[in-house]
Amino acid sequence: YLVILSIGGLATSLVGSWVVSSTIMTQARRAVDHDFVTARTVYQQQLQALKLSVEFVASGTTVQPYLAGGDRRPLAVYLERIRSDAGFDFLTLADPRGQVVLRVSQPGRATDDASSTGTVKAALSGKVVAGTEVLPAGMTLMAAAPIEGARGGIEGVLYGGVLLTGNFGIVDRVWDLLFRGDRYRDVDGGAVTIFQNDLRISTSVHTVAGGRALGTRASPDVTAAVLKRGETWRGRAFIVKDWFIAEYDPIRDYSGNVVGMLGVGILEGT
C-alpha cells in the first residue's frame, strides 16, 4: 500500500512537472513569436527606407539631364553624395537593357549585366521595388527604380543596396529593442541572426572567445525545414554555445527563392 502511494505520488509529481514545463515552453514560444515579429519588421523597414531613397532619386529632375549631357563625371559625383547620405554600400545606374553604365562604390566582384537580378528586372518593367538579393559580393538588401524619359519610356534603372555580410545594423537594432540589459549567467538573454543559406553572416551571438559567431552554421534540422522545405521552424535549439527557444523563418529573394534565414531566440533558463 505504501509502495502504491509512493508510485502514485511520483506519477502526480511527474504530471505536475510536465504541466509546468509545457506551460513554460508555451509561454517561451509565444514570447519568441512576438520577438520575431519585431525582427521581421525591422528588416522590412530597412528595405522600405532603401526603396524610398532610390525612388526619390530616380524620379527627380537631376539624373535625366546628366544622362542627356553625356558627361558621366557630374553624375558620378551626384550619385556618390546620394550613396553616402542614404547609407548605401553601392549605387548603380543601368541602361534599358540592364547593362551597367555607371556604378558608385560597388563592393567586391560585380557583374556588368544586372538584367537577370529580380529587383532590376522588375524596375525595367516600370516598378519601384525592394527585396533581398544574392550578388557576387554577398547577400544584400536592394532597391531598384526605373528612370523615365521626358517623353515617356524607361531610359534606365537606378539600383542600390546594403550588404548584409558583416553588417550588424539590423541584428543590433533588434537586439537593442528586445534584449538590451537581459543577461543570465553572463550570457545575453536573446539571439538575433541573419543567415545566407545556413551560414551566419550577421549575428548578435558571440563565441566563447568573445567575437561574433560569423561563419558558423545552423543545425541540420533547422536548415532542412527552412531552407529545403521553406517552412518556419520553432523549438529548442543549440545556438553556438547555449540552448535557446528559437524561431527561424525563410528569407526569400525578390523572385521568391529561399536564400537565407532570419532567426531569433530567447535564452533557455531566463
N, C-alpha and C positions, 0 to 999 in steps of 0.2 A: 504493500500500500504506500509505504514511504517512497519506494522507487517510482511508483506511478506518479506520485505527487511531484517528485523531482523532475521526471521526464516532462510532465505537464507544465511545470514552471519553466523548464528550459525552452519548451516549444513556445510558451507565451512570450518569453524574453526574446526569442529569435523573431517571432512575428512582429513584436513591438519594434525591434531594431530595424527590421526590413521596412516597416511603415515609415519610421523616422528617416532612414536612408533614402527611401523612394521619394519622400516629400522634399527632402533637401535637394536631391538631384533634379526634381521637377522645378523647384524654385531657381536653382542654378541655371537650368536650361532656359527658363523664361528670362532671367537676367541677361544671359548671353544673346538671346534673340533680340532683346531691347538694345543691347550694346552694338550688335551687328547692324541694326538699322541706322544707328549713328555713323558707323564706319562707312556704310554704303552711301549715306547722304553726303558725307564729307568728300568722298570720291567723286560723286556726281556733281557736287558744287564746283570742284576744281575743273572738271570738264566744261561745265557751263561758263565759267569765267574765261576759259580759253576760247570758247566758241564766240562769246560776245566780243572779245578783243579782235579776233580775226574778222568777224562780220563788220565791225566798225571801220576797220582799216580798208577792207576790200570794197565796201560800199561808199567810201568817201570820195572826195574830188581830187585827191592828191596823187594816187597811184596811176590813174589813166593818163594825165599829162606827162608824167615821167616816162611811161611806156611809149607814148606817141612821139616824144622827143628823141628817143633812140639812145640817149646817153644814160647808161646804167649807173654811173657813179653817184649822182644825186639820189637816185632811188635806193641804192645800197646804203647810203648814209641815213636816209629816212627810215628804212626798214630796220636798220641796226638800232636806231633810237627807240622804235616801237618794241623791238625784241627785248631790249634791256628794261624798258619801263614796265612792260607787261609780264616779264618773268619767263619768257620762252627760252628754251635751250637752243632752238633753231626756228628760223622763219624762212620760208622758201616760196618763190614765185615760179609757177609752171605755165606753159602755153596751153592753147586749147586742145592739144593732143596729150597733155600730161607730161610733156618733156620739160625738165628743169631749165630755166633760163637765168635764174639768179637765186643764190642761197646765202643766208646770213648765219654764220656760226653753226654750220651743220656739224654735229659731233660724229666722230668715228667714220666708218665707211658709209657712203651714201650712194644711192642709185640715181642716175640721170633720167630714168623713166619711172614716174610716180603714178602712171595711169592705172596700174593694177591694184594700188592701195585703196581699200574700201572707202575711206573718207574722201580721198581725192576724186575717185570715180563718181561719188555722189555729188561733189561740188561741180564737176564737169557737166553734170546734168542739170545744174541750176539750184542745188540745195545748199543750205548752210548747215553743217553737221559737226559733231564731235564724237569721238569714241576712242577706244583703246586699240592701238596698232602695234604689231611687232615689226620693227625695222632692223636693218643690219646692225645698228648701234645698240638695240635692245628694245624692251617693251616700253611703250610711250603713250602718254595721253596726248591726243592730237585733234586739232580742229581745222576745218577747211571751208573756204567760202569762194563762190565764183566772183570774178571781176567782170562786170558787164560793160560793154562798149557804149559810147554815146548814142549810137544808132541801134542799140539792141544787140543781142547776141552775146556770147561769152568770149572775152578776149584772153582769159586765163584763169588760174586758180591761185589763191594765196592760202598756204597752209603752214601751220606751226605746231610745235609740241614741246612737251616736257618729258625728259627721260625719267623713268621710274627707278632704274637700277642705281642703287646707292643714294637715292634721293629720299630723305626721311620726312619730308614736309607733311605728307598725308598721315603716315603712321604716328608721327609725333603729335600732330593736331588731334587725332582721335584719342591717343593715349592721354593727352592733357585733359581732354573733355571727360574721359571716363575713369581714369585710374590714377591721376596725379595724387601723390601722398598715400596711396594704397599699397602698403607693403606688409608682408607676412614672413617672419623669419629671414629678413634681409633679402627677400625675393619680391620683385614687382608683382602686384596683385592682378595684373592683366597683361595680355599679349595682343599685339596687332601686327599683322604681316601681310605683305603683298608678294605673291609668287609669280614668276614666269614659268609656266608649266609647273613642275614640282619643286623648283629651286627658289629659296628665299632671296629676293633682290632688294627688299626694303622691309625692315622689321624693328620693332621695339625690343625684341628679345635679345638678351646678352648671353654670351658663353661663360663658362667658368672663369676663363681668363679675363673677362670683363669687356671684350669687344662685341660689337653687333654680330649676330649669328648669320651673317650673309654667306651664301653658298651652301648652307645646309638644306636638307631636303625634308619634305613632308613624308609622313608614314605611308606605306603602300595601300592600306585600307582607305585612307583619305583620297589618295590620288586615283584609285580605282573608281570610287564613287563620283568624285568631282570632275576629274579630267576625262575619264573614259566614258562615263555614263551621263555627265552633265547634271548631276544631282547636287543638292545641298547635303552636307554631312554634318551631323551633330553627335556629340558624345564625349567620352573621356579620352583625352589624347596626351601623349607624352611629347612635349614641345622642348626640344634641345636638351634640357636637363631637369625639367619639373613636369608634374602632372597638372593638366588644366581641363576644365569643362569648356569645350570649344565648338565653334561653328565655322565651317568653310563653305564658300559659295563660288561658283564658276565666274571668272572674268572672261567675257567674250569680246572679240574684236568687232568692228563695225559690220562685218559680213556675217557675224553670228557664230564664228568658230571659237571654241574654248581654247584660250591661250594662256590662262593662268588661274589663280585663285586669290580670293580675299579671305583672310582668316582672323577671327577674334576669339580670345579665350580668357576665362576667369580662373585664377589660380585655385587649385583644389586645396581646401583647408582654410580658406579665408572666410 
